[in-house]
């Protein structure tokens, strides 16, 4: 350790923090911290270990700094981001593109040298007058071959507190791996603040250095841009996984019981607003995680862990009728951070869809609020933001799975892919095999936009594996990695598609909100070969008799032949149109695996053969039965 290096640390760290840093015996962490101190120039530095005292110190600093404020229920706090800092900044989230990089230039990128210079200029002396928090986390369960380690450096106690709820502590893990340089690094500053919010949002930057597994984030507070271990770490993990032969996926992980209460585990990828969290939280089953998993192969089978231990979830429409378990958890004592909701008199949180009356006034991310308030462009400001969130520990939920912290991971019996589709896909279907599932169900995933989110309904957005926004490798390489993963399995997990949003001729949804419980039961029984199926051109669909029985047992609901026929009629013209759309997208993708077009062409041929026999709309009764 150089004399200058030692002097710098001793001038910024108190005796306790310096001792905690030295105890790690890791020069790579010390070097990273030194670089961040030299760049950002904080007044002081707090190094956090895994102790309750250190975790509580950060939480109390967030309250003292006004980043969070207390609510009536013990442990509940709220946080406001600025009115223009309410979501992930896709435009300014860029990869640093090295001169010799294989990274696709189609991904949002900037020349590495130029990008580093720009973001470092923004970070220069940005923490003068502030405290720097140095935190250590573990992505995945402790002492697990799945898990990755990370160091987060930030001037936001709110960011650190959020990560403590969302991720396992990593100080002791790093301490046990003396001298390792295998860890993700994140440096963040909220920048200059005005009314407690990032002032210079026009200079917001989130730059991802894949070569050094490092993310820079500046002039932003919104968690999606600043909680480095979430989607920013997912980008780092996807490249690492592709390089090493495992998978990092944007998926939930849940346990589903058969009719005799024997549990099996499933992962699922759904784009936003397609029922991902509500599926993972469905009544009668157990949740392991709602967002990100790492998948590895052991003994020829797929195993997975939840990267997180908490949920950073959209709170809009969470209510006691549709989300009873989650809603109750949000009203219990314990640490929860609400962000960008409305605060009523008496420090009570309100959000859109809560099922209580809209208050006549309150305080939200725009300041004092009243019904009819508009922004500078004349747009109505809603009581809570449509992207308002809650941050909660999974152990706060009564349906959390007992294997949340299992370091060995959980064997995965099936992968489920779901999108928002009004006119094409049946509610539930099993792929013919892994390859067909990855290409037809996963790599061809589309989701229709809604009027509520984008102002124009029905626009189909291509989103393979629901991971398009987070790819840090080319799309071709990503699909190839998923296909190669399946080839290494002795027995591949089953692959399914679900669609909760099919509409009838009258425009009404053909399924109820709770019907997903039946589809999950069918999936669970299907992977154990307890139920047969009908062979459709694109996979296997349920038989009426099985669904009738399951609707009765699971929902105590009658399921009629008419409902079955409406939902499971194969819509050939719409299905062929989708194949054409997907082919058009992939024809310009370089180095795409040849088997992708083979599968699409085979699917198209099966659809046309079925069309020639039975017409454009094929009733389930025309399909043959399989085991």
C-alpha positions as CSV (number, residue, x, y, z in Angstrom):
1,X,0.0,0.0,0.0
2,X,1.5,3.3,-1.1
3,X,1.9,6.1,1.4
4,X,-0.4,8.4,-0.6
5,X,-3.0,5.6,-0.8
6,X,-2.8,5.1,3.0
7,X,-3.1,8.8,3.7
8,X,-6.1,9.2,1.5
9,X,-8.0,6.3,3.2
10,X,-7.1,7.5,6.7
11,X,-8.2,11.1,5.9
12,X,-11.7,9.9,4.7
13,X,-12.4,6.8,6.8
14,X,-12.7,6.7,10.6
15,X,-10.9,4.0,12.6
16,X,-13.9,1.6,12.4
17,X,-14.4,1.9,8.7
18,X,-10.7,1.5,8.0
19,X,-10.5,-1.6,10.1
20,X,-13.5,-3.1,8.3
21,X,-11.9,-2.4,4.9
22,X,-8.5,-3.8,6.0
23,X,-10.2,-7.0,7.3
24,X,-11.3,-7.9,3.8
25,X,-7.6,-8.2,2.8
26,X,-8.6,-7.4,-0.8
27,X,-6.4,-5.0,-2.7
28,X,-8.8,-4.9,-5.6
29,X,-11.6,-3.6,-3.4
30,X,-9.3,-1.1,-1.8
31,X,-8.1,0.1,-5.2
32,X,-11.7,0.6,-6.4
33,X,-12.5,2.6,-3.3
34,X,-9.5,4.7,-3.6
35,X,-10.4,5.5,-7.3
36,X,-13.9,6.5,-6.3
37,X,-12.7,8.7,-3.4
38,X,-10.2,10.5,-5.6
39,X,-12.9,11.0,-8.3
40,X,-15.9,11.9,-6.1
41,X,-14.1,13.6,-3.2
42,X,-16.6,12.8,-0.4
43,X,-16.2,14.5,3.0
44,X,-16.2,11.1,4.7
45,X,-16.6,7.4,3.9
46,X,-18.6,4.8,5.8
47,X,-17.7,1.2,5.1
48,X,-20.6,-1.1,6.0
49,X,-20.3,-4.7,7.1
50,X,-23.1,-7.2,7.6
51,X,-23.9,-6.2,11.2
52,X,-27.3,-5.0,12.3
53,X,-25.7,-1.9,13.7
54,X,-24.2,-0.9,10.3
55,X,-27.4,-1.7,8.4
56,X,-29.4,0.4,10.9
57,X,-26.9,3.2,10.6
58,X,-27.5,3.5,6.9
59,X,-31.3,3.4,7.4
60,X,-31.1,6.2,10.0
61,X,-28.9,8.3,7.7
62,X,-31.5,8.0,5.0
63,X,-34.1,9.4,7.4
64,X,-31.8,12.1,8.7
65,X,-30.9,13.2,5.2
66,X,-34.6,13.4,4.2
67,X,-34.2,10.7,1.5
68,X,-36.9,8.8,3.3
69,X,-39.5,9.9,5.7
70,X,-41.5,7.8,8.3
71,X,-45.1,6.7,7.9
72,X,-47.5,5.8,10.6
73,X,-46.8,2.0,10.6
74,X,-43.6,1.1,12.3
75,X,-40.8,0.5,9.8
76,X,-42.6,2.0,6.9
77,X,-41.0,4.9,5.0
78,X,-41.5,6.7,1.8
79,X,-39.2,8.2,-0.8
80,X,-39.9,10.6,-3.7
81,X,-37.9,10.7,-6.9
82,X,-38.0,13.9,-9.0
83,X,-40.9,14.5,-11.4
84,X,-38.6,13.7,-14.3
85,X,-36.8,10.8,-12.7
86,X,-39.5,8.2,-12.5
87,X,-38.3,5.3,-14.6
88,X,-35.3,3.6,-16.1
89,X,-33.5,5.9,-18.5
90,X,-33.2,3.7,-21.6
91,X,-31.8,6.5,-23.8
92,X,-28.9,7.3,-21.4
93,X,-28.2,3.7,-20.3
94,X,-25.3,2.8,-22.5
95,X,-22.6,0.2,-22.9
96,X,-19.0,1.4,-23.1
97,X,-17.9,0.0,-26.5
98,X,-14.3,-1.0,-26.6
99,X,-12.4,-0.8,-29.9
100,X,-12.0,-4.5,-30.1
101,X,-15.4,-5.4,-28.6
102,X,-17.6,-8.1,-30.0
103,X,-20.6,-6.2,-28.5
104,X,-23.2,-5.5,-31.2
105,X,-23.3,-1.9,-32.2
106,X,-27.1,-2.3,-32.4
107,X,-27.2,-2.2,-28.6
108,X,-27.2,1.3,-27.1
109,X,-23.6,2.1,-26.7
110,X,-20.9,4.8,-26.7
111,X,-17.2,4.7,-27.4
112,X,-15.6,3.5,-24.2
113,X,-13.0,6.2,-24.0
114,X,-15.5,9.0,-24.7
115,X,-18.1,7.5,-22.3
116,X,-15.7,7.1,-19.4
117,X,-14.4,10.7,-19.8
118,X,-17.9,12.1,-19.9
119,X,-19.3,10.2,-16.8
120,X,-16.1,10.8,-14.8
121,X,-16.4,14.5,-15.6
122,X,-19.9,14.4,-14.1
123,X,-18.7,12.5,-11.1
124,X,-15.7,14.7,-10.4
125,X,-16.0,16.2,-6.9
126,X,-19.7,15.3,-6.9
127,X,-19.7,14.1,-3.3
128,X,-18.1,17.2,-1.7
129,X,-20.1,17.8,1.5
130,X,-21.5,14.3,1.4
131,X,-20.9,10.9,2.9
132,X,-19.9,8.0,0.8
133,X,-21.4,4.6,1.6
134,X,-19.5,1.5,0.7
135,X,-21.7,-1.6,0.8
136,X,-21.1,-5.3,0.0
137,X,-23.8,-7.7,-1.3
138,X,-24.3,-11.2,-2.6
139,X,-26.4,-11.9,-5.7
140,X,-28.0,-15.2,-4.7
141,X,-27.9,-17.2,-1.5
142,X,-24.9,-17.2,0.7
143,X,-22.2,-19.9,0.2
144,X,-23.7,-20.9,-3.1
145,X,-21.9,-21.9,-6.4
146,X,-24.6,-19.8,-8.1
147,X,-23.9,-16.5,-6.4
148,X,-22.0,-13.5,-7.4
149,X,-20.5,-10.8,-5.2
150,X,-20.8,-7.1,-5.6
151,X,-19.6,-3.8,-4.2
152,X,-21.9,-0.7,-4.3
153,X,-20.5,2.7,-3.6
154,X,-23.0,5.5,-3.4
155,X,-23.8,8.8,-1.7
156,X,-27.5,7.8,-1.3
157,X,-28.4,6.1,1.9
158,X,-31.8,5.4,0.3
159,X,-30.1,3.3,-2.4
160,X,-28.1,1.4,0.3
161,X,-31.2,0.8,2.4
162,X,-33.1,-0.4,-0.7
163,X,-30.4,-2.8,-1.5
164,X,-30.3,-4.1,2.0
165,X,-34.0,-5.1,1.7
166,X,-33.4,-6.6,-1.8
167,X,-30.1,-8.4,-1.5
168,X,-28.2,-10.7,0.8
169,X,-25.3,-9.2,2.7
170,X,-21.9,-9.9,1.1
171,X,-19.2,-8.5,3.4
172,X,-18.5,-11.9,5.1
173,X,-18.7,-13.6,1.7
174,X,-16.0,-11.3,0.4
175,X,-14.0,-11.7,3.6
176,X,-14.0,-15.5,3.1
177,X,-12.7,-15.1,-0.5
178,X,-9.6,-13.2,0.4
179,X,-8.0,-11.3,-2.5
180,X,-10.7,-12.2,-5.1
181,X,-11.2,-9.8,-8.0
182,X,-14.3,-11.6,-9.1
183,X,-17.0,-9.1,-8.1
184,X,-19.3,-6.6,-9.8
185,X,-18.6,-2.9,-9.0
186,X,-21.1,0.0,-9.0
187,X,-20.4,3.7,-8.4
188,X,-23.4,6.0,-8.0
189,X,-24.1,9.6,-7.1
190,X,-27.5,11.3,-6.9
191,X,-25.6,14.5,-7.7
192,X,-26.7,18.0,-6.7
193,X,-30.0,17.9,-4.9
194,X,-33.0,20.3,-5.0
195,X,-35.9,19.6,-2.6
196,X,-34.2,16.3,-1.9
197,X,-34.2,15.2,-5.5
198,X,-31.5,15.0,-8.2
199,X,-31.4,18.4,-9.8
200,X,-29.4,17.8,-13.0
201,X,-31.5,15.0,-14.5
202,X,-30.6,16.3,-18.0
203,X,-27.1,15.1,-17.2
204,X,-28.3,11.7,-16.0
205,X,-26.0,8.9,-17.2
206,X,-25.9,5.1,-16.6
207,X,-22.8,3.7,-18.3
208,X,-22.0,0.0,-18.3
209,X,-18.4,-1.1,-18.5
210,X,-18.6,-4.8,-19.4
211,X,-14.8,-5.2,-19.7
212,X,-14.3,-4.2,-16.1
213,X,-17.7,-5.4,-14.8
214,X,-18.4,-1.9,-13.5
215,X,-21.4,0.4,-13.7
216,X,-21.4,4.2,-13.4
217,X,-24.6,6.0,-12.5
218,X,-25.0,9.7,-11.9
219,X,-27.6,12.5,-11.5
220,X,-30.5,10.1,-10.8
221,X,-32.2,8.6,-7.8
222,X,-34.9,6.3,-9.3
223,X,-34.0,2.8,-8.1
224,X,-34.0,1.3,-11.6
225,X,-31.1,3.5,-12.5
226,X,-29.3,3.5,-9.1
227,X,-29.8,0.2,-7.3
228,X,-26.9,-1.4,-9.2
229,X,-27.6,-4.9,-8.3
230,X,-30.9,-5.1,-10.1
231,X,-31.2,-4.8,-13.9
232,X,-27.7,-3.2,-14.2
233,X,-26.2,-6.3,-12.6
234,X,-28.4,-8.5,-14.8
235,X,-26.6,-6.9,-17.8
236,X,-23.2,-7.8,-16.4
237,X,-24.4,-11.3,-15.4
238,X,-25.8,-12.1,-18.9
239,X,-22.4,-11.5,-20.5
240,X,-20.7,-13.5,-17.7
241,X,-23.2,-16.3,-18.0
242,X,-22.9,-16.5,-21.8
243,X,-19.1,-16.7,-21.5
244,X,-19.3,-19.4,-18.8
245,X,-22.1,-21.5,-20.0
246,X,-25.0,-20.8,-17.6
247,X,-28.0,-18.4,-17.9
248,X,-29.0,-15.2,-16.2
249,X,-32.7,-14.6,-16.9
250,X,-35.5,-12.1,-16.2
251,X,-37.7,-14.7,-14.6
252,X,-39.8,-15.4,-11.5
253,X,-39.1,-18.6,-9.5
254,X,-42.0,-20.3,-7.7
255,X,-43.2,-23.6,-6.2
256,X,-46.4,-25.2,-7.6
257,X,-48.1,-28.1,-5.8
258,X,-49.9,-31.0,-7.5
259,X,-53.3,-32.2,-6.2
260,X,-51.6,-34.1,-3.4
261,X,-49.5,-31.1,-2.3
262,X,-46.2,-32.4,-3.8
263,X,-44.2,-29.3,-4.9
264,X,-42.2,-28.7,-8.0
265,X,-40.4,-25.5,-9.1
266,X,-40.9,-23.4,-12.2
267,X,-39.4,-20.2,-13.7
268,X,-41.3,-17.7,-15.8
269,X,-40.5,-14.8,-18.1
270,X,-43.2,-12.2,-18.7
271,X,-42.9,-8.6,-20.1
272,X,-44.1,-5.7,-18.0
273,X,-47.9,-5.6,-17.3
274,X,-48.3,-9.3,-18.4
275,X,-48.9,-10.9,-15.0
276,X,-45.4,-11.9,-13.9
277,X,-45.5,-10.9,-10.2
278,X,-49.2,-11.9,-9.9
279,X,-48.4,-15.3,-11.2
280,X,-45.4,-15.7,-8.8
281,X,-47.7,-14.6,-5.9
282,X,-50.8,-16.6,-6.9
283,X,-52.9,-18.0,-4.0
284,X,-52.2,-21.5,-2.9
285,X,-48.6,-21.7,-4.2
286,X,-45.2,-20.3,-3.0
287,X,-42.9,-17.6,-4.2
288,X,-39.2,-17.8,-4.3
289,X,-38.6,-14.7,-6.4
290,X,-40.4,-12.4,-8.9
291,X,-37.7,-11.0,-11.1
292,X,-34.3,-12.4,-11.8
293,X,-32.8,-16.0,-11.6
294,X,-29.5,-17.6,-12.3
295,X,-29.8,-21.1,-14.0
296,X,-27.1,-23.7,-13.9
297,X,-26.8,-27.4,-14.8
298,X,-26.1,-30.0,-12.1
299,X,-26.4,-33.8,-12.7
300,X,-27.9,-33.2,-16.1
301,X,-30.8,-31.1,-14.7
302,X,-31.7,-27.4,-14.5
303,X,-31.3,-25.7,-11.1
304,X,-32.0,-22.1,-10.3
305,X,-31.8,-19.5,-7.5
306,X,-33.5,-16.2,-6.9
307,X,-30.8,-13.5,-7.3
308,X,-32.7,-11.3,-4.8
309,X,-34.3,-11.7,-1.4
310,X,-36.9,-8.9,-1.8
311,X,-39.3,-7.3,-4.3
312,X,-39.1,-3.9,-5.9
313,X,-42.6,-4.0,-7.3
314,X,-45.1,-1.8,-9.1
315,X,-47.7,-0.9,-6.5
316,X,-50.4,0.3,-8.9
317,X,-53.6,-1.8,-8.5
318,X,-52.4,-3.8,-5.6
319,X,-55.6,-4.2,-3.5
320,X,-57.1,-6.6,-1.0
321,X,-59.3,-8.4,-3.5
322,X,-56.7,-9.2,-6.3
323,X,-53.5,-9.3,-4.1
324,X,-54.6,-10.3,-0.6
325,X,-51.3,-11.7,0.6
326,X,-49.2,-8.8,-0.7
327,X,-51.7,-6.2,0.4
328,X,-51.7,-7.6,3.9
329,X,-47.9,-7.6,4.0
330,X,-47.9,-3.9,3.0
331,X,-50.0,-3.1,6.0
332,X,-48.0,-5.1,8.6
333,X,-45.1,-3.7,10.7
334,X,-41.7,-4.1,9.2
335,X,-39.3,-2.3,6.9
336,X,-41.0,-1.3,3.6
337,X,-40.0,1.6,1.4
338,X,-42.9,3.2,-0.7
339,X,-41.7,5.3,-3.5
340,X,-43.6,7.9,-5.6
341,X,-47.0,7.3,-3.9
342,X,-49.3,9.9,-2.4
343,X,-49.1,10.8,1.3
344,X,-52.4,11.6,2.9
345,X,-52.8,13.5,6.1
346,X,-51.7,11.4,9.0
347,X,-48.8,10.0,6.9
348,X,-50.8,7.2,5.2
349,X,-49.8,6.0,1.7
350,X,-52.2,6.0,-1.1
351,X,-51.7,4.6,-4.6
352,X,-53.8,4.2,-7.8
353,X,-56.0,1.1,-7.5
354,X,-55.7,0.7,-3.8
355,X,-59.5,0.4,-3.6
356,X,-59.9,3.2,-1.2
357,X,-61.3,6.7,-2.0
358,X,-58.9,9.1,-3.7
359,X,-57.9,11.7,-1.2
360,X,-58.9,15.3,-1.7
361,X,-55.3,16.5,-1.1
362,X,-51.9,15.2,-0.2
363,X,-48.2,15.3,-1.1
364,X,-46.6,13.3,-3.9
365,X,-43.5,13.4,-6.2
366,X,-44.8,16.7,-7.6
367,X,-45.2,18.4,-4.2
368,X,-48.6,19.4,-2.8
369,X,-51.2,17.6,-4.8
370,X,-54.9,18.0,-5.4
371,X,-57.3,16.3,-7.9
372,X,-56.9,18.0,-11.4
373,X,-53.4,19.2,-10.8
374,X,-51.4,19.3,-14.1
375,X,-47.7,19.5,-15.0
376,X,-46.0,22.3,-17.0
377,X,-47.3,20.7,-20.2
378,X,-50.9,20.5,-19.0
379,X,-50.9,16.8,-18.4
380,X,-52.8,15.6,-15.4
381,X,-50.6,14.5,-12.4
382,X,-52.1,11.3,-10.9
383,X,-52.2,10.9,-7.1
384,X,-49.4,8.3,-7.3
385,X,-47.1,7.7,-10.3
386,X,-48.1,4.8,-12.6
387,X,-44.6,3.4,-11.9
388,X,-44.9,3.9,-8.1
389,X,-43.2,1.1,-6.2
390,X,-42.8,-0.8,-2.9
391,X,-39.6,-2.3,-1.7
392,X,-40.1,-5.2,0.7
393,X,-38.3,-8.3,2.0
394,X,-39.7,-11.6,0.7
395,X,-39.8,-13.0,4.2
396,X,-42.6,-10.4,4.9
397,X,-44.9,-12.5,2.7
398,X,-46.7,-15.5,4.3
399,X,-46.4,-17.5,1.0
400,X,-42.6,-17.2,0.8
401,X,-41.1,-20.6,-0.1
402,X,-39.0,-22.3,2.6
403,X,-36.2,-22.8,0.1
404,X,-35.6,-19.1,-0.6
405,X,-32.1,-19.3,0.9
406,X,-31.2,-22.8,-0.4
407,X,-27.6,-22.5,-1.6
408,X,-27.9,-25.6,-3.8
409,X,-30.7,-24.1,-5.9
410,X,-34.0,-25.6,-6.8
411,X,-34.6,-28.1,-9.6
412,X,-36.6,-26.5,-12.3
413,X,-39.3,-28.7,-14.0
414,X,-40.5,-26.1,-16.5
415,X,-40.0,-22.7,-18.0
416,X,-43.1,-20.5,-18.6
417,X,-43.2,-17.6,-21.1
418,X,-46.1,-15.2,-21.2
419,X,-47.1,-12.1,-23.1
420,X,-50.1,-9.9,-23.7
421,X,-51.8,-11.3,-26.8
422,X,-55.4,-10.5,-27.6
423,X,-56.1,-12.6,-30.7
424,X,-53.5,-15.4,-31.4
425,X,-52.2,-17.7,-28.6
426,X,-54.2,-20.1,-26.5
427,X,-54.2,-19.6,-22.7
428,X,-51.8,-22.5,-22.0
429,X,-49.6,-24.6,-24.3
430,X,-46.6,-26.9,-23.9
431,X,-43.8,-26.8,-26.4
432,X,-42.9,-30.0,-28.3
433,X,-39.3,-29.9,-26.9
434,X,-36.7,-27.6,-25.5
435,X,-35.5,-26.3,-28.9
436,X,-39.0,-25.6,-30.2
437,X,-39.9,-24.0,-26.9
438,X,-36.9,-21.7,-26.8
439,X,-37.5,-20.5,-30.4
440,X,-41.3,-20.5,-30.7
441,X,-42.3,-19.7,-27.2
442,X,-39.4,-17.7,-25.9
443,X,-37.4,-16.1,-28.8
444,X,-40.7,-15.2,-30.5
445,X,-42.3,-13.6,-27.5
446,X,-44.4,-10.5,-28.2
447,X,-46.5,-8.3,-26.0
448,X,-49.2,-5.8,-26.9
449,X,-49.0,-2.3,-25.5
450,X,-51.9,-0.9,-23.5
451,X,-53.5,2.5,-23.7
452,X,-52.8,3.0,-20.1
453,X,-49.1,2.8,-20.5
454,X,-48.2,4.1,-24.0
455,X,-51.4,5.8,-25.2
456,X,-51.9,3.4,-28.1
457,X,-53.3,0.0,-27.6
458,X,-52.4,-3.2,-29.5
459,X,-48.9,-2.4,-30.7
460,X,-47.0,-5.7,-30.7
461,X,-43.6,-5.3,-29.0
462,X,-41.0,-8.0,-29.8
463,X,-39.3,-9.0,-26.5
464,X,-37.5,-12.4,-26.7
465,X,-37.4,-14.1,-23.3
466,X,-38.7,-10.8,-21.8
467,X,-35.0,-9.8,-21.7
468,X,-34.5,-7.6,-24.7
469,X,-33.9,-4.4,-22.7
470,X,-31.1,-6.0,-20.7
471,X,-29.1,-7.9,-23.3
472,X,-25.3,-7.3,-23.1
473,X,-24.5,-9.8,-25.9
474,X,-25.9,-10.0,-29.4
475,X,-29.4,-11.4,-29.8
476,X,-28.0,-14.2,-31.9
477,X,-25.5,-15.2,-29.2
478,X,-28.1,-15.0,-26.5
479,X,-30.5,-17.3,-28.3
480,X,-27.6,-19.7,-29.1
481,X,-26.7,-19.7,-25.4
482,X,-30.2,-20.8,-24.4
483,X,-30.2,-23.5,-27.1
484,X,-26.8,-24.9,-26.1
485,X,-27.9,-24.9,-22.4
486,X,-30.7,-27.3,-23.3
487,X,-28.4,-29.6,-25.3
488,X,-26.3,-30.2,-22.1
489,X,-29.3,-31.5,-20.2
490,X,-30.0,-35.2,-19.7
491,X,-33.7,-34.4,-19.6
492,X,-34.6,-30.9,-20.6
493,X,-37.2,-29.0,-18.5
494,X,-40.6,-28.6,-20.2
495,X,-41.3,-25.3,-21.9
496,X,-44.8,-23.6,-21.8
497,X,-46.5,-20.5,-23.1
498,X,-49.3,-18.7,-21.3
499,X,-51.6,-15.9,-22.4
500,X,-54.0,-14.3,-19.9
501,X,-55.2,-11.7,-22.4
502,X,-57.0,-13.5,-25.2
503,X,-60.2,-11.7,-26.2
504,X,-63.5,-12.9,-27.7
505,X,-65.3,-11.5,-30.7
506,X,-67.0,-9.0,-28.3
507,X,-63.6,-7.7,-27.2
508,X,-64.0,-9.1,-23.6
509,X,-61.2,-11.1,-22.0
510,X,-61.9,-14.9,-22.2
511,X,-60.2,-15.6,-18.9
512,X,-60.7,-14.5,-15.4
513,X,-57.9,-13.2,-13.2
514,X,-57.8,-16.3,-11.1
515,X,-57.8,-18.7,-14.0
516,X,-54.0,-18.7,-14.0
517,X,-54.2,-20.9,-10.9
518,X,-55.7,-23.6,-13.1
519,X,-53.1,-23.2,-15.9
520,X,-50.3,-23.6,-13.3
521,X,-52.0,-26.8,-11.9
522,X,-52.2,-28.2,-15.5
523,X,-48.5,-27.4,-16.0
524,X,-47.6,-29.0,-12.7
525,X,-49.5,-32.2,-13.5
526,X,-48.3,-32.3,-17.1
527,X,-44.5,-32.3,-16.1
528,X,-45.3,-35.5,-14.1
529,X,-47.1,-37.0,-17.0
530,X,-50.3,-37.2,-14.9
531,X,-52.4,-35.6,-17.7
532,X,-52.6,-36.2,-21.5
533,X,-53.0,-33.5,-24.1
534,X,-54.1,-32.7,-27.6
535,X,-51.5,-32.1,-30.3
536,X,-51.8,-28.7,-31.9
537,X,-49.5,-27.3,-34.7
538,X,-47.5,-25.4,-32.1
539,X,-47.5,-27.7,-29.1
540,X,-49.7,-29.6,-26.7
541,X,-52.9,-28.1,-25.2
542,X,-55.1,-29.4,-22.4
543,X,-58.1,-31.7,-22.9
544,X,-61.5,-30.4,-21.8
545,X,-62.2,-33.1,-19.3
546,X,-59.0,-32.3,-17.4
547,X,-59.6,-28.5,-17.3
548,X,-63.2,-29.1,-16.2
549,X,-62.0,-31.1,-13.3
550,X,-59.2,-28.6,-12.4
551,X,-61.5,-25.6,-12.5
552,X,-63.8,-27.4,-10.1
553,X,-61.1,-28.5,-7.7
554,X,-59.0,-25.3,-7.8
555,X,-61.6,-22.5,-8.2
556,X,-64.8,-24.3,-7.4
557,X,-66.0,-23.0,-10.7
558,X,-67.9,-24.6,-13.6
559,X,-65.9,-24.6,-16.8
560,X,-68.1,-25.1,-19.9
561,X,-67.5,-26.6,-23.3
562,X,-68.2,-23.2,-24.9
563,X,-65.5,-21.5,-22.8
564,X,-63.1,-24.3,-23.7
565,X,-63.8,-24.1,-27.4
566,X,-63.5,-20.3,-27.5
567,X,-60.2,-20.3,-25.6
568,X,-58.5,-23.2,-27.3
569,X,-59.6,-22.8,-30.9
570,X,-56.4,-22.6,-33.0
571,X,-56.3,-19.3,-34.9
572,X,-54.4,-20.2,-38.0
573,X,-54.4,-16.8,-39.9
574,X,-53.2,-15.0,-36.8
575,X,-50.6,-17.6,-36.0
576,X,-49.3,-17.5,-39.6
577,X,-49.1,-13.7,-39.3
578,X,-47.1,-14.0,-36.2
579,X,-44.6,-16.4,-37.8
580,X,-44.2,-13.9,-40.7
581,X,-43.6,-11.1,-38.3
582,X,-40.9,-13.1,-36.4
583,X,-39.2,-14.2,-39.6
584,X,-39.1,-10.6,-40.8
585,X,-37.4,-9.5,-37.5
586,X,-34.8,-12.3,-37.6
587,X,-33.9,-12.1,-41.3
588,X,-31.6,-9.1,-40.6
589,X,-30.1,-10.5,-37.4
590,X,-26.5,-11.5,-38.1
591,X,-25.2,-15.0,-37.1
592,X,-28.6,-16.2,-35.9
593,X,-28.6,-20.0,-35.4
594,X,-29.9,-21.8,-38.5
595,X,-32.2,-24.0,-36.4
596,X,-34.3,-20.8,-35.6
597,X,-35.6,-20.6,-39.2
598,X,-35.9,-24.4,-39.4
599,X,-38.3,-24.3,-36.4
600,X,-40.2,-21.3,-37.7
601,X,-40.6,-23.0,-41.1
602,X,-41.7,-26.2,-39.5
603,X,-44.2,-24.4,-37.4
604,X,-45.5,-22.6,-40.5
605,X,-45.8,-25.9,-42.4
606,X,-47.8,-27.6,-39.5
607,X,-50.1,-24.6,-39.4
608,X,-50.8,-24.7,-43.1
609,X,-51.3,-28.5,-43.1
610,X,-53.8,-28.1,-40.3
611,X,-55.5,-25.2,-42.2
612,X,-55.9,-27.3,-45.3
613,X,-57.7,-30.0,-43.3
614,X,-59.9,-28.0,-41.0
615,X,-60.0,-24.4,-42.1
616,X,-58.8,-21.1,-40.6
617,X,-60.1,-21.7,-37.1
618,X,-59.5,-25.2,-35.8
619,X,-61.6,-26.5,-32.9
620,X,-59.9,-28.7,-30.2
621,X,-62.2,-31.6,-31.2
622,X,-60.3,-31.8,-34.5
623,X,-56.9,-32.3,-32.8
624,X,-55.5,-35.8,-32.0
625,X,-54.8,-36.9,-28.5
626,X,-51.3,-37.6,-27.1
627,X,-50.0,-39.1,-23.9
